[in-house]
Amino acid sequence: MSQRFEHCRLIGNKITYLGRDLIFEDKKDRTWTESSAWDHLEKEGWELVAVVTDKNGQQVAYFKRPVR
């Protein structure tokens, strides 16, 4: 059986939780300070997958972690 992952992204200081295949899930998003958002994701077991720059020049960080 293959391992399943959940995903989220961080834009500036806002964490957005995503479902499989990057379809939005019904989870509450929360706004943080940028440093506390990074700390929260690390403590919750999220692994950084990629950082890209969107069309507006803003960095978007994508994370994954195994589904529990």
N, C-alpha and C positions, 0 to 999 in steps of 0.2 A: 504494500500500500504506500502510495506517495504521500509525503508530508504536505499539509495544507498551511497556508500563511494568510494572515490578515495584514492589511496595508494602511498606511496613513501618509499624509504629507504635511510639511511645515512650510508655510509661506510667511516670512517675517516673524511674527510672534503668534500666528494662528495655526493650531493643529486641526486638520480635517481628517476624520476617520473614513477610510474607504473599504469597500468589500472586495471580494475576489474579482479579478479582472477590472479593478478600479471603478466599480459601480458603487455609488454612495450607499452606505448602510444607515439605518435609523439609530445612530448613536449621537449623543450630545457632544457638540463641538464646544471648546472652551478657549477663550483668548488668554494668553499668558504674556509675561515679559519674554523677550527672545531667549535670554539665558535660562530662565526657569522652564521654558518649553523644552529646550535641549536636555536639561537635567531630568525633567519628568519622563521624557521618552527613554532616556538611558536607564533610569530606575525601573521602568516598566518592561524592560527587555526588548525594546525596539532596536533593530539593526539598520544602520544607514545603508541604503542601496545605491542611490544616485543623487547628485545635485545638478540641476539644469537651470538655465536662464530662460525665462518665458519671453514672450514677444514684447513685454513692457520693460524688459531689463531686470526684472526681479528674480532673485534666486528662489528655487523651489527644491526642497529636500524631500526625498521619498524614502520611507522606512518600511520594514516588514518584521514580523515576528511569527513564530509558529502558533497555530490555532490551538488553544488549550482545551 
